[in-house]
Amino acid sequence: MNAAETLKKARADAGLSQRRLAVRSGIPQSAIARIERGRVVPRVDTLGRLLEACGVWLDTSPIPAGFGVDRTLIREMLHLKPDDRVERAAAAARNLQAMLATMRPA
């Protein structure tokens, strides 16, 4: 989620108009509108002030292990022959099917 989407969602969740957010944050309504339209990317401290005025903190949290894409696996797969890729995909599909079968109620 980018700054524009984050701010729009926080403001909507707080039930604030851009004008009311401007009053609470001390940041001009026109600047808020430009941020929400994606015309400008705010500085971190500006976005933090706006979000706090919406009752939300701008927080840095560690990314959970295993989150995201492991590009090394993609590179490894691209070095395989097409037949080998298909074989691995079929094996993965069989494994997934077996796992799902164990999860279905009897």
N, C-alpha and C positions, 0 to 999 in steps of 0.2 A: 504494500500500500504506500503511495507517495504522500507528500505533504498536503497536497490539495484534497485528496480523498480522506486522509486522516482528519484534517481540520473540519471538513464538511460533515463527516460522521459524528465527530465529537460535538460540534455545534448543534446538529440535529438532535442527538441524544440528550443534550442539555436543554433543548427546547428554546434556544436563543436565536434571535434574528442577528444578522450581521451588525446592525446598528447597536443592539444591546451588548453584543460581544465587544464592540469597539469601546463602549462606555466602560465595561468591566475591565478590559485589558489595557486601555489607554493607547491602543493602536488604531489608526484611522480606518473607518469602514471601507474606504476605497482601497486601502492596502489589503484588507481582509478579502475583498472581492477579487483582487488580482491574484492573491494566493490561491483561493478556491477555484478560480478558472484555470490555474496552472500557468499563468503568464509570468509569474515570478516564483522563485524558490526561496522561502524565507531562511534567514539565519536560524541556527538551532535555538538560540536564546529567544528569538521572536516567536518561533513555533511553540516553544515551551511556555512562554507567557500566555499565548492564545489558548493552548490546551488547558493550562491551569485555570484560566478564567471560565473554561467549560467544565471544570471539575475533574480533569484528567491529567495525569502526570506523563511527561515524556520520559520514558524509562529505558535504560539499557539493561537488557537481560541476556544472559548467555544463550547461544543457540543450542538446543538440545542435541545430544549425540545422535548421529544417524539422520539428522535433518538436512535436507538439500540433496544435491545430486553429486555423486562421486564420479567425476569426469575421468578418472583413471580407468574405471570399468568400461566406460564408453569407448575410450581409446583402445582398450584391449579387444573389445568386440569388433571394432572397425578393422583390426588387423586379421581377423578370422576370415576364412573363405565363406562365401554365402551359404553353402551347404552346412557348414559347421554352425553358423548363426541360426539357421532354421532348426537344426538338431537341438541346440541349446534352448531355443524358444519353446519347442515342443516339450522338452523335458520340464521346463519351468511351468508350462501349462498343466502337465500331468501332476506335478507336485502341488500346484494350486488347487486343482480339482480334488486331489486326495485330501488336502487340508480342509477344504470346504465341506467335503463329505463327512469328516469327523465332527464338524461343528453343527450339522443339521440335527434337529431333534429326531429321536426314533419314533 
